[in-house]
Structure formats: structure tokens, C-alpha cells
Amino acid sequence: MAPEPTPEPVNPSPEPVEVAPAPEPTPANPFPPYPGCDGVVTEPGTNGRVPASELCDIWQDPFHVRADAAVRLEPLNDAYEKTFGEPLCLTGGYRSYEEQVRLKSQKPTLAATPGRSNHGWGLAVDICDYSYAGERWDWLKEHGPEFGWDNPPWARRGGEGPYEPWHWEYTEAVDALRAQGLE
């Protein structure tokens, strides 16, 4: 017995839809995770209330910064250490809201309004005073941006804010906050 013919579909299939081309593969992250820090932020929290799970320890205790900032700061420090024979000296990193309040009461004309500091997002560090002069400063100004870190224009001599050569920010994330109206 011969097989029965396949019946025609009642509803013809729709015309093929043009499919967008596959995206270009993303190049490998030049700043890979390091032990204890994957560089991924899933819950950024709020200013001064960043969850501990989103912060990474860095080379200088007791400081830490947000994970995405840490995976860019660590290689900057590695390059700095190769150049100068010692790690970049820090005086500050992430600041809880309570720390921001305390600092504002101690330095009312210098510290940011609590809840408005990029330290509160884990996206800023302060460097030691001997690092913002001479060849170390020149090196940081030249190479910091290669790693996504910079002394922001407002903190430079003649900028819109107080002169703070020690204040450095992870620019990609700060720019994203600014675009969202959070910075």
C-alpha cells in the first residue's frame, strides 16, 4: 500500500522575516577579574549603601571599591608599582553614608554633601599627597585614563569644585550615573 500524501497546511506559513545579523563578538575584557572580585555589579544599591557583595577589597586595607571599578583599579596599581617600585598609596575608597556624614562634619568646606559623593558609590579613591606632584602625578595623569581612572575636571586647579588632586574616579561608571541623573 502506498503512503498517503501529506495534506497541505490549512494556514500557509508566514513569509520569512529578515533576521538582524549576529552582533560582532565582544573583544575579551582587557581587565579580567582577579581573585575574590569578578568585576560584575548586580545590585549597586544607593549612595553610601552599596551592598558588601558588590564591593571588592583592594591592595591597601581597609579600602574597597565597587567591583567594576576594582577590576580597573588593580591593573592601574600593578602598572604603577612596576614603574615606581611600590603600590599606589591610598587614603580613601568607598564611604558609607555614615562615614560621609562624619567627614562632612569634620571638613565642612571640603567634603561633599552626604549622599552626593562618588566615594559613596564605591567609584572614587583618594591618593596620598606625595602621589599628586612630580613624576608620579605626571604618570598618573598620563596612564590613569588608560585604565578608566582620572582626576575629574571639577577637582583640577581652576575646576568648578575645590582643588582636589588626590581625588580619582572610575570615569565609565561615574558617567553612567550622571546619565541616569544619580551623580
N, C-alpha and C positions, 0 to 999 in steps of 0.2 A: 504494500500500500504506500502511495506517495505521500510525503509530508504535506500538511495543509499550508497554504500560503499565509504569510504573516499579514494580518489585517493592517490597513492604513490607519495611522492615528487620526482620531477624531479632530483634535486641535493640532494644527501644524506647529512645529517648534518655532520659537521666535527667531528673528534674524540674529546672527551673531552680533554681539556688542563689541565695539572696539575696546580693547583692554589697554590700559596705560602700560607703558614699558616698565620693566622692573627697575627699581631705583639703583643707582650706582652703588656698589658696595662701599661702606664706610671704611676709611682707612683705619688701621689699627691705632688704638689710643696710644699716643706717644708718652703718656703719663699713666702707666698701669697702676693697679692697686699695689699696696705694699702690705706686709704682714699686719693684720689687725685693722686694716682700713680698705674697704672695697671701692671707695670713691663715689658711691651711689647714695643719693639723698631721696628717701621715700616719704618722709614726714618732716618738713622743715620747721614746723612749729611756728612760734611768733618771736618777735624781737625780745631777747632776754629769756626766752622759754623754749629753746631748741632742745628736743629730747636728747638724752645722753647717747642713745643709739645712733644718732646722726652726727655725733662729734667724734673726732679721732685724736688720739694723743699724738703729739709731735715730739721731736728730739729733746726739747727742753721742758722738763717738768716745772710747774704743774700745768703748762699751757696746752690747749687743744683748740682745734678749729673744725668747721663743718667738713664732712668727708670729701666733698668735691673740691674744696679749697685745699685740703691736706694733700691730696694726690698731686697737686700742682706746686705746693709749697715745699714738700720734701725734696723733689729734684732740684729746685732752686737752691735749697740749702746744701745739697750734695755738690752742686757746681761751685757754690760759694766756698765750701770747705776745701775743695780741690784747689781753688785759687789762693785762699788765704791761710790754709793750714788749720783752721778751726771753724766750728759751726757758726752760723749767723746767730748773734746774741739777741734774744727777745726779752721784752719787759711786759708783754701782754698779749692776750689772744681773746678767746671767747669770754664774754662777760654776761653773767646772768642779769636779770632786771635789777635784783637787789644790789649787785655789785655796781651797776650803773648809777643807782640812787646814791650809794655811798661815795662813789667817785665824784659825782656832781656836787655833793655837799663839801667835799674836800677841795675841789678845784672848780668853783662855780663859773669862772670865765673861760675855762679851757675845755672841760668835759661836755660832751653832747647831752642834750636833754634825754633823760632816761626813756628808753623805748625807741630812740631815733639813731642810735649808734650802730654802725656796721659791725662793731665788736659783738653786739647783741644777736646778730645773725650768725656769728662764727666765721665772718668773712673778712676780718681785719686782724692785723698783728701790729704791735709796736716794737721797733728795733732799738737796741741800745745806742746811747748817744755817740759812741765812737764810730758807729757804722754810718752815720749820716754826715760825714765830712771826708774829704780827701779821696784817695783811690778806692776805698770801699764804697763810698757813696757813688762815685762815678761808675763803678762796676755794677752796682745795684740798679742805677738809672738806666744803664745800657742793657743789662741782661734780665732784670726783673720782668719786664713786659713779655719777654720770650716765654716765660713760664706762667703768664697770666696775672702777675702781681705788679702793682705800681703805686707810687705815692700820688694820690689823686690831685687833680689841678687845684681844688679848693684849699688843699693843705700845703701848697707850694708858696714860696715867697711871692707876694703880690696876688695871691689867690683870693677867692671870695670868703674864705674862713680864716681861722687862726693858722699861723705858720706852724705846721706840724711835720717836720721832715721825718720823724720817727714812725708816722702812721702809714701803713701799707695795706692795700685792699686787693682781694681777688676780684678783678675787674669784670669778668664774664658774669659772675653771679650778682654782683652789685648792679651791673647794667640791667640784668633781668629783673631785679627788684624795682629798679627805677621805672622800667617799662610797665610794671604792674602797679605803680603808684605806692609801693611799700617802702621805698628808701627816702 
